[in-house]
Amino acid sequence: MTGAKQQQADATRAALIAAGAAEIHRKGFGAASVDAILRDTGVTKGALYHHFGSKAGLGHAVVDEVVRPFVEAKWKPMLAADHPLAAAIEYVNGRIRDVTEEELALGCPYNNLVQELGSLDEGFKTRLHSIFFEWRQGLADCVRKSQACGEGRADVDPDAAAAFIISAIEGCYGMGKATRCRKTTVESLQGMVGYLQAMKA
């Protein structure tokens, strides 16, 4: 394949993933319409199946290339920070300021897929579980780093704290989606800030 053709193929694939991610976020994977994705991109059904093999293949690519980076953006900057707890508190305070109508209406794309497919489809389950365990490990490492630098309390169990933080944050967005209530979401996130503050030495 020539350079120009490869670029075109890469652009087509990227467009399908972006449109697929948006459609899945709006409707869930089961109700996501391949025809809607094709209309949004102007791509043929043959091209979609050439790149992904099936609707499930497209969904797996969305998890790998959209959902995973979305989740990693929640914890990798904190692990890189000199003071992970301060970075985590700043992050959650930013989410409190910037809760969007889309978040209230559609929820978290990761949590949505976990609820819909996390125990049903093996391809999705493997990917979604991997994201969770990497996220938990990353947050646990953040807690350990905060303890090592004297920022965090030494009596906090890093693994237990990481599991709770993920559950609490995803619960915030799940309840926000269920209630469409900004106040509930903000108050839940404020509770998370309080928990993080209490982890400080």
C-alpha positions, -999 to 999 in steps of 0.1 A, spaced: 0 0 0 14 34 -10 19 62 16 -12 81 4 -34 50 4 -21 41 39 -29 76 52 -64 74 37 -69 39 53 -57 52 86 -80 83 84 -110 60 76 -102 38 105 -98 67 129 -131 82 117 -150 49 123 -135 47 158 -145 82 166 -181 78 153 -183 44 169 -173 58 203 -198 86 201 -226 62 190 -218 37 217 -217 64 244 -251 78 233 -269 44 230 -248 17 245 -231 -10 225 -261 -32 219 -283 -4 206 -255 13 187 -264 14 150 -238 5 124 -259 23 98 -257 55 119 -219 52 122 -217 48 84 -239 78 78 -218 99 102 -186 89 84 -196 84 48 -178 51 49 -191 19 33 -201 -11 53 -174 -31 34 -148 -6 46 -160 -10 82 -158 -48 81 -124 -46 63 -110 -27 92 -127 -43 121 -143 -76 109 -175 -70 129 -195 -46 150 -178 -63 181 -144 -57 165 -152 -20 162 -164 -20 198 -132 -36 210 -112 -10 191 -132 17 208 -124 3 242 -87 0 234 -82 33 217 -108 56 232 -120 43 265 -87 31 278 -69 65 272 -100 82 287 -95 63 319 -57 66 319 -61 104 318 -78 101 352 -47 86 370 -15 88 350 -10 126 356 -14 120 394 12 93 394 36 116 375 30 144 400 54 151 429 25 152 453 -1 128 440 -28 136 466 -27 173 458 -29 165 421 -59 141 428 -77 168 448 -71 194 421 -84 169 395 -117 162 414 -122 199 421 -118 205 384 -145 179 377 -168 196 402 -164 229 384 -168 214 350 -197 188 353 -212 189 318 -248 183 306 -234 154 285 -219 137 315 -252 140 333 -271 127 303 -247 99 292 -226 90 322 -191 76 321 -183 57 289 -162 31 308 -188 26 335 -216 23 309 -198 -5 291 -189 -23 324 -225 -23 333 -237 -34 299 -210 -59 288 -186 -65 317 -199 -100 325 -214 -110 291 -190 -107 262 -155 -122 267 -138 -97 244 -152 -67 262 -149 -83 296 -112 -90 292 -105 -54 281 -127 -37 307 -113 -58 335 -77 -50 324 -85 -13 324 -99 -16 360 -69 -35 374 -44 -11 358 -64 18 371 -65 3 406 -28 -4 405 -20 31 393 -40 47 421 -24 24 446 10 34 434 -2 71 437 -10 64 474 23 47 480 42 76 463 23 101 485 33 81 516 69 79 505 71 117 501 55 124 534 23 138 519 0 109 527 -9 91 559 12 59 565 -18 40 579 -38 41 547 -40 8 528 -31 17 492 -50 -11 475 -81 -7 495 -80 31 490 -76 27 453 -105 3 450 -127 26 470 -118 57 450 -127 40 417 -160 27 431 -169 61 445 -160 81 414 -178 58 391 -207 58 415 -208 96 413 -212 95 376 -236 66 377 -259 84 401 -256 116 380 -268 97 349 -296 81 368 -309 113 384 -297 139 358 -291 160 390 -261 183 389 -264 189 427 -262 152 435 -231 147 413 -213 178 427 -221 168 463 -208 132 456 -176 146 442 -172 170 471 -174 139 493 -145 124 474 -125 156 480 -131 152 517 -119 116 516 -88 125 498 -81 154 522 -84 129 551 -57 108 535 -32 135 540 -5 132 567 
